[in-house]
């Protein structure tokens, strides 16, 4: 299982939210590149970079942060937040992202997103499912839908998408454990996908449970910033 540290960006700074609430924002570092280099120096190879301004605005905003990290580290970056048009997707790839992580567009406009899969390549995209009681939430969690996470995965799996990351909103940013039951249920029904767990990781034990459940990756954010998980302890997974 791959450990994927997260950097969430608001106004160019590294922050974390609690349960996706922009009012509950904590700034951890003014310089995301410095944080990314710490991750790289610890032996981690991948980064989940989230443009929270972009998620709110519906278009990519912090692409310069992406560009800087991509040009000054060797990290494999997946970038998300505000990728709502083909132009946004192009900006994402041109700025150095290996993967575009999308949610809202895949849920709300299947036809357009399927066109992107054909144009850019299906292997360039990860689909992010933000989930509340097995239903999808979109637009930076500000809007809930009636679509189930299982239907979303089934639909795009048949189109060739391999990587899905799933956030149990009720767990995110609380450091109270992950949505392990949801992940097990998803992997039972879709064993062939690469499922990346996101939200709620608070300890090495959480990560061991996710690995045992069959997750191919785990996104870790607040637990690292709050020193609940030390970078040196992640050597278990390298």
ZADO-369855 format. One line per 8 residues: number of its first residue (from 1); their letters; for each residue y negated, z, x of C-alpha. Coordinates in Angstrom, 3 decimals, decimal comma, always signed. Layout:
NUM	a	Y/Z/X; ... .
END
This chain:
1	xxxxxxxx	+0,000/+0,000/+0,000; -3,392/-0,994/+1,350; -6,288/+1,459/+1,300; -9,500/-0,284/+0,227; -12,623/+1,828/+0,698; -15,466/+1,177/-1,726; -19,157/+0,784/-1,093; -21,286/+0,734/-4,237 .
9	xxxxxxxx	-24,792/-0,643/-3,809; -28,008/+0,119/-5,672; -31,245/-1,182/-4,143; -29,461/-1,863/-0,858; -28,195/+1,714/-0,510; -24,688/+3,143/-0,572; -24,304/+5,235/-3,747; -21,676/+6,569/-6,133 .
17	xxxxxxxx	-21,895/+6,955/-9,888; -19,976/+9,367/-12,101; -18,060/+7,653/-14,949; -20,183/+4,538/-14,436; -23,386/+6,317/-15,467; -26,430/+4,948/-13,619; -28,260/+8,187/-14,393; -25,609/+10,123/-12,452 .
25	xxxxxxxx	-26,272/+8,450/-9,110; -25,858/+10,016/-5,674; -27,080/+8,254/-2,521; -24,678/+8,709/+0,405; -26,211/+6,442/+3,016; -29,277/+4,225/+3,280; -27,334/+1,775/+5,464; -24,144/+0,277/+3,978 .
33	xxxxxxxx	-23,395/-1,558/+7,246; -23,108/+1,758/+9,057; -20,599/+2,938/+6,446; -18,616/-0,324/+6,663; -18,392/+0,014/+10,459; -17,051/+3,560/+10,096; -14,289/+2,218/+7,852; -13,501/-0,577/+10,299 .
41	xxxxxxxx	-13,435/+1,828/+13,259; -10,950/+3,980/+11,362; -8,551/+1,025/+11,237; -9,145/-0,039/+7,639; -9,170/-3,788/+7,171; -10,519/-4,341/+3,713; -13,610/-3,384/+1,712; -14,455/-3,289/-1,987 .
49	xxxxxxxx	-18,197/-3,972/-2,199; -19,805/-3,429/-5,595; -23,257/-4,710/-6,510; -24,227/-2,197/-9,196; -27,675/-3,764/-9,621; -25,900/-7,075/-10,173; -23,459/-5,590/-12,693; -26,387/-4,279/-14,712 .
57	xxxxxxxx	-28,502/-7,446/-14,438; -25,662/-9,914/-15,017; -26,320/-11,780/-11,776; -25,680/-11,114/-8,093; -28,497/-9,079/-6,530; -27,290/-7,481/-3,296; -25,793/-10,529/-1,591; -27,765/-9,812/+1,589 .
65	xxxxxxxx	-25,805/-6,575/+2,034; -22,604/-8,618/+1,689; -23,877/-11,158/+4,213; -24,743/-8,455/+6,732; -21,395/-6,641/+6,478; -19,423/-9,914/+6,543; -21,252/-11,171/+9,635; -21,126/-7,888/+11,569 .
73	xxxxxxxx	-17,586/-6,667/+10,812; -14,129/-8,233/+10,559; -13,460/-6,582/+7,190; -11,883/-8,610/+4,407; -14,373/-8,135/+1,588; -13,939/-8,394/-2,125; -17,301/-8,459/-3,866; -18,049/-7,610/-7,474 .
81	xxxxxxxx	-20,996/-7,091/-9,784; -22,923/-9,716/-11,712; -20,737/-12,719/-10,916; -21,556/-14,403/-14,214; -22,179/-18,047/-13,234; -20,676/-20,611/-10,883; -23,817/-20,272/-8,759; -23,203/-16,506/-8,453 .
89	xxxxxxxx	-19,606/-17,174/-7,389; -20,837/-19,657/-4,756; -23,382/-17,111/-3,446; -20,576/-14,579/-3,168; -18,339/-16,885/-1,100; -21,205/-18,358/+0,943; -22,299/-14,825/+1,854; -18,897/-14,031/+3,329 .
97	xxxxxxxx	-16,696/-12,544/+0,605; -12,990/-13,359/+0,833; -12,522/-12,587/-2,850; -14,747/-12,490/-5,901; -13,780/-9,589/-8,134; -14,702/-10,406/-11,705; -14,384/-8,666/-15,045; -16,805/-9,576/-17,806 .
105	xxxxxxxx	-16,672/-13,375/-17,382; -12,849/-13,371/-17,431; -12,887/-11,407/-20,682; -15,779/-13,097/-22,489; -15,592/-16,721/-21,337; -12,059/-17,737/-20,472; -12,880/-21,452/-20,443; -15,656/-21,103/-17,859 .
113	xxxxxxxx	-13,676/-18,737/-15,650; -10,592/-20,981/-15,753; -12,858/-23,758/-14,456; -13,827/-21,562/-11,507; -10,155/-20,918/-10,733; -9,613/-24,658/-10,521; -12,782/-25,320/-8,519; -12,754/-22,498/-5,956 .
121	xxxxxxxx	-9,011/-21,783/-5,904; -7,020/-19,213/-7,838; -6,395/-17,187/-4,661; -10,144/-16,515/-4,268; -10,359/-14,285/-7,337; -9,352/-10,770/-8,306; -9,666/-9,690/-11,902; -11,028/-6,229/-12,506 .
129	xxxxxxxx	-9,921/-4,451/-15,639; -12,081/-1,477/-16,520; -10,023/+0,378/-19,083; -10,682/+3,007/-21,706; -7,630/+3,978/-23,792; -5,934/+0,719/-22,742; -8,867/-1,386/-24,020; -11,242/-3,295/-21,741 .
137	xxxxxxxx	-14,853/-2,340/-21,035; -17,293/-4,897/-19,609; -20,895/-5,300/-18,392; -20,778/-2,371/-16,005; -18,857/-0,350/-18,636; -21,743/-0,571/-21,111; -19,691/-2,524/-23,677; -16,156/-1,867/-24,966 .
145	xxxxxxxx	-13,920/-4,605/-26,384; -10,831/-4,779/-28,601; -8,841/-6,634/-25,918; -5,955/-4,791/-24,304; -5,525/-4,689/-20,526; -1,942/-5,933/-20,961; -3,081/-9,087/-22,774; -5,708/-9,812/-20,106 .
153	xxxxxxxx	-3,175/-9,545/-17,293; -0,585/-11,640/-19,130; -3,137/-14,385/-19,781; -4,395/-14,747/-16,211; -1,046/-14,115/-14,568; +0,183/-17,318/-16,223; -2,814/-19,127/-14,686; -1,771/-17,993/-11,199 .
161	xxxxxxxx	-4,037/-14,988/-10,618; -2,118/-12,504/-8,484; -4,518/-9,631/-7,779; -5,714/-7,275/-10,497; -7,575/-4,053/-9,973; -7,680/-1,531/-12,732; -10,081/+1,352/-13,225; -9,346/+4,079/-15,728 .
169	xxxxxxxx	-12,947/+4,842/-16,709; -12,080/+8,326/-17,923; -11,053/+9,225/-14,367; -13,679/+7,466/-12,264; -15,937/+9,519/-10,031; -14,533/+12,848/-11,220; -12,137/+13,521/-8,324; -9,586/+14,780/-10,854 .
177	xxxxxxxx	-6,731/+12,380/-10,170; -5,933/+8,788/-11,051; -4,780/+6,961/-14,174; -1,235/+6,914/-12,775; +0,446/+6,734/-16,197; -1,559/+3,631/-17,082; -0,705/+1,986/-13,737; +3,006/+2,701/-14,190 .
185	xxxxxxxx	+2,869/+1,186/-17,668; +1,107/-1,943/-16,361; +3,603/-2,374/-13,500; +6,543/-1,883/-15,863; +5,324/-4,754/-18,015; +3,975/-6,930/-15,148; +6,038/-6,130/-12,032; +5,117/-9,368/-10,225 .
193	xxxxxxxx	+1,359/-8,755/-9,940; -0,509/-7,048/-7,103; -2,024/-4,065/-8,877; -4,845/-2,252/-7,105; -5,595/+1,205/-8,474; -9,212/+2,285/-8,723; -10,947/+5,457/-9,858; -10,173/+9,131/-9,642 .
201	xxxxxxxx	-8,430/+9,261/-6,241; -9,083/+12,773/-4,980; -6,414/+13,466/-2,360; -3,770/+12,006/-0,068; -1,216/+13,159/-2,684; -2,856/+10,852/-5,255; -2,454/+7,967/-2,819; +1,192/+8,789/-2,152 .
209	xxxxxxxx	+1,840/+8,821/-5,916; +0,172/+5,429/-6,317; +2,248/+3,998/-3,479; +5,417/+5,394/-5,038; +4,457/+3,873/-8,414; +4,312/+0,432/-6,770; +0,573/-0,213/-6,506; -0,204/-2,753/-3,790 .
217	xxxxxxxx	-3,585/-1,199/-3,041; -5,862/+1,701/-3,872; -9,652/+1,656/-3,944; -11,068/+4,921/-2,616; -14,731/+5,837/-2,849; -16,074/+9,244/-3,737; -13,138/+11,140/-2,188; -14,084/+9,728/+1,221 .
225	xxxxxxxx	-17,803/+10,381/+0,789; -17,205/+13,941/-0,406; -14,736/+14,538/+2,498; -11,835/+15,211/+0,126; -9,991/+12,542/+2,101; -10,717/+12,180/+5,817; -10,590/+8,728/+7,366; -8,197/+9,972/+10,065 .
233	xxxxxx	-5,731/+11,066/+7,357; -5,508/+7,498/+6,056; -3,463/+6,567/+9,145; -0,440/+7,340/+6,954; -1,092/+4,031/+5,202; -2,059/+1,832/+8,166 .
END
